[in-house]
Amino acid sequence: MQNLRKIPVTVITGFLGAGKTSLIRHLLENANGKRLALIINEFGDLGIDADIIKSCGIESCSEEDVLELANGCICCTVADDFIPALESLLDRDDKPDHIVIETSGLALPKPLVKAFQWPEVRSRTTVDGVVAVVDGPAVMAGLFASDPDAVQSQRAEDEQLDHDSPLEEVFEDQLASADLVVVSKSDLMDDRAQVRVIEIVGNKTRPAVKALVASHGKLDPALILGLGAAAEEDVDNRWSHHDAEGEHDHDDFETFVVDLPACADPAHINEAVENTLGLEGVLRIKGIAHISGKPARLVVQGVGPRVDSYYDRPWADGETRQSRLVVIGLTGLDKAAIETALRRNNI
């Protein structure tokens, strides 16, 4: 009964490119009048994910309901960033019905869930559930992410990161803390592959934790929100590699923005992004594009060999129509060659 008086919080974790943002957009689009507030931890992407969510035009989610924490991995900046952000939501007169936290791919769920034991928030919130999103085709291929190098490189950007576990261990920690697993990109797997991935995931989760398959994040919100796990109450029983963490090396990487002119055809920019992803050191490209004659923005996301694009909302009155792509890659990128490749055919 005590938890019924608390605001439920869902923690959504998963590696770079796993499909967390798609799942959250679907939750927002199908909130059925429930007011959701979001805390997004997306250092390294220069605000692109937060911008996509903030500007999605979904009635149940206004800009003030989206808080962005871009100063480092959320589980390592709990006191300085996360607790104040959470309190700012809890102190509002118009409190949200549910809070959703999208962690960066490097976040360890256990330290974040333990933060909900802090006196400042324990009496006002409960962790309704930890949802781990995994890239189904990547797991089937024996990987933990579609582009492990991109995930490893994301690690190097965060100067405040205080854990340096191997990425395989971070993946296992995310599954070990999960109350539910979402296997994404089911449209790229046949039935046999889906069953196999669920078996693999099941070997790394606690007993009775279910795995659901999804394409483009399309799952009934009732399956994600309302788990009633009260994870903060049993977090110490959730096993973690981080309890015996060692030291490991990692690669450095860099992120920069490429501004492009309006494009005549979305197929052109998709092709340019696909070609650019093949250049040495390029790990991920994502952003917004202006398509000539189209009233809506085109969202473009590319990682590994896959490029996805869709129109998310109309351009607002007075809004500058522009194309901006964020490029993430290893240190030493040939920026001139990348810009040339992105501009090629993008007319």
C-alpha positions in Angstrom: 0.0 0.0 0.0 2.9 2.3 0.7 4.2 1.9 -2.8 0.8 3.0 -4.2 1.5 6.5 -2.8 4.9 6.7 -4.6 5.6 7.8 -8.2 6.7 4.7 -10.2 10.0 4.9 -12.1 11.0 2.7 -14.9 14.7 2.4 -15.8 15.4 1.5 -19.4 18.9 0.3 -20.0 20.8 -1.1 -23.0 23.7 -0.5 -25.3 24.1 2.2 -27.9 21.8 1.4 -30.8 19.8 -1.3 -29.0 16.5 0.5 -29.5 15.8 2.3 -26.2 14.7 5.5 -27.9 12.3 3.7 -30.2 10.7 2.0 -27.2 10.3 5.2 -25.3 8.8 7.0 -28.3 6.2 4.2 -28.5 5.4 4.5 -24.8 4.8 8.2 -25.3 2.7 7.8 -28.3 0.5 5.3 -26.5 0.4 6.8 -23.0 -3.5 7.0 -23.1 -3.6 10.2 -21.0 -0.9 9.2 -18.5 1.7 11.9 -18.0 5.2 10.6 -18.4 8.4 12.5 -17.5 11.7 11.4 -19.0 15.3 11.6 -17.7 17.6 11.0 -20.6 21.3 10.2 -20.1 22.9 10.6 -23.5 26.4 12.1 -23.2 28.2 11.8 -26.5 25.3 12.3 -28.8 25.1 16.1 -28.6 21.5 16.2 -27.5 20.1 14.5 -30.6 18.1 11.9 -28.7 16.7 14.4 -26.3 15.8 16.7 -29.2 13.9 13.9 -31.0 11.9 13.2 -27.8 11.3 16.8 -26.9 10.2 17.8 -30.3 8.1 14.7 -31.0 4.8 16.6 -30.8 3.3 14.0 -28.6 0.6 15.6 -26.4 1.5 13.5 -23.3 5.1 14.7 -23.3 6.0 18.4 -23.2 9.5 19.8 -23.3 9.5 20.5 -19.6 8.8 16.8 -19.0 12.2 15.8 -20.6 15.3 16.3 -18.6 18.7 15.7 -20.2 21.8 14.6 -18.2 24.7 14.9 -20.5 27.6 15.3 -18.0 28.5 11.6 -17.9 27.4 8.1 -17.2 24.3 8.4 -15.0 25.4 5.7 -12.5 28.6 7.6 -11.9 27.1 11.1 -11.3 24.2 10.1 -9.0 24.8 12.8 -6.4 25.7 15.6 -8.6 23.2 15.2 -11.5 20.7 12.5 -11.1 19.2 13.1 -7.6 18.8 16.8 -8.2 17.1 16.1 -11.6 14.8 13.6 -10.0 13.9 15.9 -7.1 13.0 18.7 -9.6 10.3 16.4 -11.0 9.1 15.3 -7.6 8.8 18.9 -6.4 6.5 20.0 -9.1 2.9 20.9 -8.4 1.8 18.9 -11.5 3.8 15.8 -10.7 4.1 13.1 -13.4 2.2 9.9 -13.3 5.3 7.9 -14.2 9.0 8.7 -14.7 11.0 6.9 -17.3 14.8 6.9 -17.2 16.8 6.2 -20.4 20.4 5.4 -19.3 23.4 5.6 -21.5 24.6 2.2 -22.8 27.4 2.2 -20.3 25.3 2.7 -17.2 25.3 -0.1 -14.6 21.7 -0.5 -13.4 22.5 -1.6 -9.8 24.2 1.7 -8.6 21.4 3.7 -10.2 18.6 1.6 -8.5 20.5 1.9 -5.2 20.2 5.7 -5.5 16.4 5.2 -4.9 17.3 4.2 -1.3 18.5 7.7 -0.6 16.2 9.5 2.0 15.6 12.4 -0.4 13.7 10.1 -2.9 12.9 6.8 -1.1 9.6 8.0 0.4 8.4 9.5 -2.9 9.4 7.0 -5.6 9.6 3.3 -6.3 11.5 1.6 -9.1 8.6 0.0 -10.9 11.0 -2.1 -13.0 14.4 -2.2 -14.8 13.9 -3.0 -18.5 16.9 -4.1 -20.5 16.8 -3.6 -24.2 19.0 -5.9 -26.2 19.8 -6.0 -29.9 18.4 -9.3 -31.0 20.4 -9.8 -34.3 23.6 -8.8 -32.5 23.1 -11.3 -29.7 22.3 -14.0 -32.3 25.6 -13.1 -34.0 27.5 -13.7 -30.7 27.8 -10.0 -29.8 26.2 -7.8 -27.2 25.6 -4.8 -29.5 25.4 -4.3 -33.3 28.6 -2.2 -33.1 30.7 -3.1 -30.0 33.4 -0.6 -31.1 30.9 2.2 -31.0 29.9 1.2 -27.4 33.6 0.9 -26.4 34.3 4.3 -27.9 31.4 5.9 -26.1 33.0 4.9 -22.8 36.1 7.0 -23.6 34.2 10.2 -23.8 33.0 10.2 -20.2 35.8 11.5 -17.9 33.6 10.9 -14.9 33.1 7.2 -15.6 34.3 5.4 -12.4 33.8 1.8 -13.7 35.9 0.2 -16.5 34.5 -3.3 -16.6 34.7 -5.2 -19.9 31.7 -4.4 -22.1 30.6 -8.0 -22.0 30.3 -7.6 -18.2 28.3 -4.4 -18.5 25.9 -6.3 -20.8 25.6 -9.1 -18.2 25.1 -6.6 -15.4 22.2 -5.0 -17.3 20.6 -8.4 -17.8 21.2 -9.5 -14.2 19.4 -6.4 -12.8 16.5 -6.6 -15.3 12.9 -7.2 -14.4 12.0 -7.5 -18.1 14.1 -7.9 -21.2 13.0 -6.5 -24.6 14.7 -8.2 -27.6 14.6 -5.5 -30.3 14.8 -5.7 -34.1 12.6 -8.8 -34.2 11.8 -8.0 -37.8 15.4 -8.9 -38.7 15.1 -12.4 -37.2 13.2 -15.5 -38.1 11.2 -17.4 -35.4 14.1 -19.8 -34.7 16.5 -17.0 -34.2 14.1 -15.2 -31.8 13.7 -18.4 -29.7 17.5 -18.8 -29.6 18.1 -15.2 -28.5 15.5 -15.5 -25.7 17.3 -18.7 -24.5 20.7 -16.8 -24.5 19.2 -13.9 -22.6 17.4 -16.3 -20.2 20.8 -17.7 -19.1 21.9 -14.3 -17.9 18.7 -13.1 -16.1 17.2 -13.9 -12.7 14.6 -16.7 -12.5 11.1 -15.7 -13.8 12.3 -12.7 -15.7 10.6 -12.6 -19.1 11.9 -11.6 -22.5 9.7 -10.1 -25.1 10.5 -9.5 -28.8 9.7 -6.2 -30.4 10.2 -4.4 -33.7 10.8 -0.6 -33.6 9.9 -0.6 -29.9 6.2 -1.5 -30.5 5.1 -3.2 -27.3 1.9 -2.5 -25.3 2.9 0.0 -22.6 1.0 -2.2 -20.1 3.8 -4.7 -20.5 6.5 -2.2 -19.7 4.9 0.1 -17.1 3.3 -1.3 -14.0 5.7 -4.2 -13.3 5.5 -3.3 -9.6 9.0 -4.7 -8.9 10.0 -2.3 -6.2 13.6 -3.0 -7.3 15.1 -0.7 -4.7 13.9 -3.1 -2.0 15.9 -6.1 -3.3 18.7 -4.4 -5.3 21.3 -6.0 -3.1 20.2 -9.4 -4.2 20.8 -8.6 -7.8 24.2 -9.9 -8.8 26.7 -7.6 -10.5 30.2 -7.9 -11.9 30.8 -4.4 -10.6 31.2 -5.7 -7.1 34.6 -7.1 -8.1 35.6 -4.7 -10.9 39.0 -4.7 -12.5 41.0 -2.3 -14.6 40.9 -2.4 -18.4 42.0 -0.3 -21.3 39.8 1.4 -23.8 40.0 3.4 -27.0 39.5 7.1 -27.3 36.9 8.6 -29.7 35.5 11.8 -30.8 32.2 13.3 -31.9 31.5 16.2 -34.3 28.6 17.7 -36.1 28.2 18.1 -39.9 25.7 20.7 -41.2 24.3 19.9 -44.6 22.1 21.7 -47.1 18.5 20.7 -47.8 18.3 17.3 -49.5 15.9 16.7 -52.5 15.3 13.0 -51.7 15.6 11.1 -48.4 17.1 8.1 -50.3 20.1 10.4 -51.2 20.9 11.2 -47.5 20.3 7.5 -46.5 22.8 6.4 -49.2 25.3 9.1 -48.2 25.1 8.0 -44.5 25.4 4.3 -45.5 28.5 5.1 -47.5 30.1 7.2 -44.8 29.6 4.5 -42.2 32.0 2.4 -44.3 34.8 4.9 -43.8 37.6 4.0 -41.4 36.9 4.9 -37.8 33.2 5.9 -38.3 31.0 4.2 -35.8 27.6 5.9 -35.8 25.8 8.7 -37.5 22.5 10.2 -36.4 20.6 13.5 -36.7 17.9 15.5 -38.4 17.5 16.3 -42.1 15.6 18.9 -44.1 14.0 17.4 -47.2 13.1 20.0 -49.8 9.4 20.4 -50.2 8.6 18.3 -47.2 6.8 19.9 -44.2 8.3 17.5 -41.6 11.8 16.7 -40.3 13.5 13.5 -41.3 15.2 11.6 -38.4 18.3 9.6 -39.7 20.1 7.0 -37.6 22.9 4.8 -38.8 25.0 2.2 -37.0 27.0 -0.6 -38.5 25.5 -1.5 -41.9 22.0 -0.3 -40.9 20.5 3.1 -41.7 16.9 4.0 -40.6 15.0 7.2 -41.3 11.5 8.4 -40.6 9.6 11.7 -40.5 8.9 12.5 -36.8 7.0 15.9 -36.8 6.3 19.0 -38.9 8.7 21.9 -38.7 7.4 24.4 -36.3 6.6 28.0 -37.3 9.8 30.1 -37.1 12.0 27.0 -36.6 15.2 27.0 -38.7 14.9 24.1 -41.2 18.4 22.6 -41.2 20.2 19.3 -41.6 22.5 18.3 -38.8 24.2 15.0 -38.4 26.3 13.8 -35.4 29.2 11.6 -36.3 30.7 9.3 -33.6 34.0 7.6 -34.3 37.5 6.7 -33.2 40.0 9.4 -32.5 41.9 10.5 -35.6 38.9 10.6 -38.0 39.4 12.2 -41.4 36.7 14.8 -40.9 37.2 16.3 -44.3 36.6 12.9 -46.0 33.6 12.3 -43.8 32.0 15.6 -44.7 32.7 15.0 -48.4 31.1 11.6 -48.2 28.0 13.0 -46.5 27.6 15.8 -49.0 28.0 13.4 -52.0 24.6 12.8 -53.6 23.0 14.8 -50.8 21.5 17.4 -53.1 
